């Protein structure tokens, strides 16, 4: 369990003697500590020379600390634990935030898939808002000539203007259009198929389900290999994206 010096391979491309370990116990200056280690060292040198290798480049002397194997196991467990906690936090954070968001509108239990989607977009929106405020402050500080506007009043005025524009665009792009797309798919594609198999079936349309399905339908349509949006549509989407993520510059 005590630490010591070892001569170990310096890279992966090393000629190693088969059925023998690749490390040799040596002193700090690279000399074997006993006859067994000296014999193993000679065999390794002979194998390297047989393959026309340079021993000094293939091997190096390193210090192995005490309880090295246990340290490696502890390190792997620590990395595994941190990764598990990070993944759990990444998944649980948006879900918990989405649940709190749905509690504002309904007391019914909502599927965690919806909560995750809503929570993720809420966190992403908070990050965009923080970036926009920082960018707006930098722009205010770079203004040339005249006295700088009082920051709280300046932020309130620019935020109100940007919030009105962003809310209008987000309402139609994020809620209205995806919901209409899902309703069209439901009424003209899925619902006729359902009624064909069960004419007496009860027809129920939930706006929350339609909205979430509309988001997926929109992403699928935009990512189709043969789909090319008209030029004016592309320009409008790009303009809306810039408007939502970049508030109007101060004048």
C-alpha angles and dihedrals in degrees: 000000000000121000125250147153123287135186104225137173112279094209142006095261099075131132104238127188109246121244090016131097118260097224129076125201107235141160124260091272092051101260118138114252097221144003095272092055091044091054091049090049092052091049091052092049091048092050091050092049091048089057091044093248130150108242094203090057096042098051136042136180118244136171117247110205122223117281090015095164092050090048091054091049091047091049092051091048091048092051090046092050093048091049091049092049092047093050092046091049092047091054099035097047097063092039093054092044091049092051091053089049094053091047087066090065108025140017093210119107111260124205113263090233090067090043091053093050093048094043093049092051091046091054090046089050091051090052091050091050092051091049091048093051092049092048091048092051092050090051091050092051092051094054111124123221128009127044119303116254119254103270100227093048092042091050093047093051097045093041092052092052093045093044092053092051095042093047092052093049095041093049093057099035098042103032115014102042097042090047092051091048091052092047091052091050091047097047100040104030115019102029096054089052091050093048091048090062096036113021092178094051119130113250115217127174119192116192093211091055091045092051095051092045089048091056090054092045091051093051091047092050093048092050097048110123095229097040116108117175117219116266094249090051091051091049091049093050091049091048091049092048091052091047094052098044098035117046118214113286117251116256 
